């Protein structure tokens, strides 16, 4: 398994629109489907947390650090109040 790398403040601001840890962000930019919480910072069908789906316009609470995933994308640990679950999401879909 590859090591997870934290990103710097400049990269954080670029992907999050200035939202920091313990802030709230809105899911946006989904063309179809949903944004899934994941058990690891990478896109893999097997790490999707079932029942944790988020949709455009939904608010998620950022509760952890932004990290560089093993797939080259940036992920952040969030809490989904609708499902009551936490996990990693692709930060590209948060504003």
Backbone as CSV, one residue per row, in Angstrom:
resi,resn,N_x,N_y,N_z,CA_x,CA_y,CA_z,C_x,C_y,C_z
1,UNK,0.839,-1.174,0.000,0.000,0.000,0.000,0.885,1.238,0.000
2,UNK,0.541,2.211,-0.802,1.301,3.443,-0.898,1.081,4.318,0.327
3,UNK,2.091,5.137,0.610,1.990,6.062,1.731,1.069,7.221,1.367
4,UNK,0.287,7.702,2.328,-0.610,8.832,2.123,0.161,10.108,2.422
5,UNK,0.108,11.070,1.501,0.843,12.324,1.655,-0.121,13.458,1.949
6,UNK,0.137,14.230,3.019,-0.667,15.415,3.306,-0.287,16.503,2.320
7,UNK,-1.243,17.376,1.989,-0.963,18.458,1.056,-0.753,19.756,1.822
8,UNK,-0.112,20.726,1.165,0.191,21.993,1.835,-1.013,22.940,1.786
9,UNK,-0.895,24.085,2.488,-2.005,25.032,2.588,-2.444,25.586,1.229
10,UNK,-1.511,25.845,0.339,-1.869,26.370,-0.979,-2.711,25.359,-1.742
11,UNK,-2.293,24.108,-1.741,-3.064,23.060,-2.409,-4.433,22.906,-1.739
12,UNK,-4.471,23.010,-0.428,-5.733,22.932,0.308,-6.699,24.008,-0.153
13,UNK,-6.233,25.233,-0.249,-7.097,26.329,-0.687,-7.571,26.150,-2.115
14,UNK,-6.724,25.598,-2.984,-7.113,25.382,-4.384,-8.251,24.381,-4.492
15,UNK,-8.193,23.289,-3.746,-9.215,22.249,-3.874,-10.449,22.515,-3.036
16,UNK,-10.309,23.338,-2.007,-11.434,23.490,-1.086,-12.112,24.841,-1.138
17,UNK,-11.585,25.754,-1.926,-12.159,27.087,-1.941,-11.962,27.798,-0.614
18,UNK,-10.923,27.418,0.125,-10.606,28.059,1.382,-11.228,27.397,2.601
19,UNK,-11.922,26.285,2.420,-12.540,25.595,3.551,-11.470,24.786,4.269
20,UNK,-11.341,24.972,5.564,-10.341,24.247,6.344,-10.953,23.145,7.172
21,UNK,-10.132,22.518,7.989,-10.598,21.436,8.850,-11.698,21.941,9.774
22,UNK,-12.659,21.092,10.062,-13.804,21.385,10.925,-14.733,22.441,10.343
23,UNK,-14.668,22.669,9.034,-15.592,23.564,8.358,-16.665,22.752,7.654
24,UNK,-17.524,23.448,6.966,-18.581,22.793,6.206,-18.355,23.064,4.736
25,UNK,-18.660,22.101,3.900,-18.523,22.244,2.457,-19.770,21.676,1.791
26,UNK,-20.050,22.171,0.597,-21.208,21.735,-0.166,-20.761,20.843,-1.313
27,UNK,-21.469,19.732,-1.502,-21.205,18.846,-2.634,-21.684,19.547,-3.891
28,UNK,-20.830,19.614,-4.902,-21.164,20.299,-6.150,-20.399,19.686,-7.311
29,UNK,-20.918,19.854,-8.505,-20.220,19.414,-9.707,-20.459,17.983,-10.129
30,UNK,-21.328,17.266,-9.449,-21.621,15.896,-9.862,-22.472,15.930,-11.117
31,UNK,-22.031,15.274,-12.159,-22.790,15.227,-13.409,-23.920,14.206,-13.323
32,UNK,-23.689,13.146,-12.580,-24.707,12.122,-12.355,-24.287,11.316,-11.137
33,UNK,-25.186,10.531,-10.616,-24.848,9.673,-9.493,-24.666,10.430,-8.193
34,UNK,-23.739,9.961,-7.387,-23.560,10.484,-6.043,-22.079,10.487,-5.669
35,UNK,-21.772,11.176,-4.587,-20.434,11.196,-4.015,-20.440,10.234,-2.839
36,UNK,-19.617,9.212,-2.902,-19.597,8.185,-1.862,-18.517,8.457,-0.836
37,UNK,-18.801,8.121,0.410,-17.756,8.074,1.419,-16.941,6.820,1.169
38,UNK,-15.653,6.909,1.454,-14.747,5.783,1.206,-13.914,5.478,2.444
39,UNK,-13.498,4.239,2.575,-12.681,3.823,3.710,-11.212,4.172,3.523
40,UNK,-10.806,4.482,2.314,-9.414,4.836,2.009,-9.419,5.960,0.974
41,UNK,-8.354,6.768,0.935,-8.302,7.889,-0.004,-7.908,7.463,-1.417
42,UNK,-8.791,6.736,-2.070,-8.605,6.371,-3.475,-9.941,5.880,-4.023
43,UNK,-10.098,6.021,-5.343,-11.327,5.570,-5.983,-11.215,4.077,-6.244
44,UNK,-12.073,3.320,-5.577,-12.126,1.874,-5.738,-13.522,1.438,-5.304
45,UNK,-14.183,0.698,-6.135,-15.536,0.242,-5.817,-15.573,-0.467,-4.464
46,UNK,-14.523,-1.196,-4.130,-14.495,-1.989,-2.904,-14.350,-1.166,-1.631
47,UNK,-13.937,0.116,-1.723,-13.799,0.917,-0.503,-14.961,1.885,-0.296
48,UNK,-15.988,1.759,-1.103,-17.176,2.610,-0.966,-18.005,2.164,0.235
49,UNK,-18.390,3.132,1.080,-19.216,2.834,2.244,-20.681,2.904,1.813
50,UNK,-21.338,1.776,1.769,-22.721,1.706,1.306,-23.650,2.470,2.247
51,UNK,-24.603,3.185,1.690,-25.563,3.936,2.484,-25.077,5.319,2.892
52,UNK,-23.936,5.751,2.333,-23.345,7.029,2.736,-23.405,8.078,1.629
53,UNK,-24.221,7.865,0.631,-24.241,8.700,-0.559,-24.561,10.166,-0.262
54,UNK,-23.870,11.066,-0.981,-24.128,12.503,-0.906,-24.435,12.993,-2.319
55,UNK,-25.277,14.015,-2.412,-25.711,14.541,-3.701,-25.430,16.030,-3.794
56,UNK,-25.488,16.580,-5.006,-25.275,18.017,-5.209,-26.128,18.820,-4.232
57,UNK,-25.521,19.829,-3.619,-26.218,20.704,-2.697,-26.180,20.251,-1.246
58,UNK,-25.764,19.040,-1.002,-25.721,18.532,0.367,-24.493,19.069,1.105
59,UNK,-24.653,19.350,2.394,-23.571,19.839,3.239,-22.872,18.673,3.937
60,UNK,-21.525,18.707,3.915,-20.708,17.738,4.635,-19.781,18.499,5.569
61,UNK,-19.510,17.951,6.725,-18.596,18.591,7.662,-17.198,18.017,7.470
62,UNK,-16.242,18.907,7.236,-14.847,18.492,7.075,-14.275,18.307,8.472
63,UNK,-13.890,17.084,8.790,-13.419,16.775,10.134,-11.987,16.263,10.160
64,UNK,-11.339,16.185,8.997,-9.974,15.673,8.954,-9.132,16.427,7.954
65,UNK,-7.938,15.921,7.741,-6.968,16.555,6.854,-7.215,16.195,5.394
66,UNK,-6.768,17.093,4.530,-6.735,16.804,3.099,-5.506,15.960,2.834
67,UNK,-5.659,14.914,2.030,-4.534,14.032,1.709,-4.517,13.737,0.219
68,UNK,-3.335,13.423,-0.267,-3.174,12.992,-1.656,-3.448,11.502,-1.697
69,UNK,-4.429,11.086,-2.483,-4.776,9.680,-2.577,-3.790,8.907,-3.432
70,UNK,-3.862,7.605,-3.347,-2.982,6.745,-4.131,-3.289,6.834,-5.622
71,UNK,-4.444,7.404,-5.982,-4.816,7.570,-7.388,-4.483,8.968,-7.913
72,UNK,-3.783,9.794,-7.098,-3.385,11.130,-7.528,-4.416,12.213,-7.260
73,UNK,-5.593,11.858,-6.795,-6.620,12.841,-6.471,-6.475,13.276,-5.011
74,UNK,-7.105,14.404,-4.666,-7.086,14.896,-3.293,-8.370,14.469,-2.595
75,UNK,-8.219,13.925,-1.396,-9.357,13.456,-0.594,-9.340,14.149,0.753
76,UNK,-10.499,14.182,1.395,-10.612,14.743,2.738,-11.577,13.885,3.543
77,UNK,-11.313,13.783,4.850,-12.179,13.026,5.754,-13.339,13.920,6.149
78,UNK,-14.568,13.449,5.959,-15.758,14.245,6.243,-16.765,13.434,7.056
79,UNK,-17.708,14.169,7.625,-18.855,13.572,8.304,-20.097,13.930,7.504
80,UNK,-20.920,12.934,7.186,-22.167,13.127,6.466,-23.315,13.072,7.482
81,UNK,-23.898,14.231,7.843,-24.949,14.221,8.871,-26.218,13.479,8.449
82,UNK,-26.472,13.390,7.150,-27.669,12.683,6.679,-27.580,11.192,6.983
83,UNK,-26.398,10.597,6.742,-26.231,9.160,6.978,-25.647,8.860,8.353
84,UNK,-25.035,9.877,8.997,-24.384,9.661,10.281,-23.064,8.925,10.161
85,UNK,-22.478,8.948,8.963,-21.237,8.212,8.710,-20.102,9.165,8.334
86,UNK,-18.868,8.685,8.528,-17.678,9.439,8.150,-16.838,8.621,7.193
87,UNK,-16.061,9.322,6.367,-15.158,8.652,5.436,-14.480,9.670,4.547
88,UNK,-13.649,9.185,3.645,-12.964,10.040,2.681,-13.878,10.337,1.496
89,UNK,-13.792,11.559,0.965,-14.446,11.910,-0.292,-13.448,12.639,-1.183
90,UNK,-13.701,12.593,-2.473,-12.896,13.326,-3.445,-13.162,14.814,-3.242
91,UNK,-12.138,15.566,-2.869,-12.285,16.986,-2.534,-12.640,17.845,-3.745
92,UNK,-12.480,17.320,-4.943,-12.822,18.080,-6.152,-14.302,18.415,-6.224
93,UNK,-15.114,17.679,-5.499,-16.568,17.868,-5.537,-17.090,18.654,-4.337
94,UNK,-16.188,19.343,-3.620,-16.601,20.137,-2.454,-16.272,21.603,-2.685
95,UNK,-17.168,22.481,-2.275,-16.945,23.935,-2.322,-17.455,24.549,-1.053
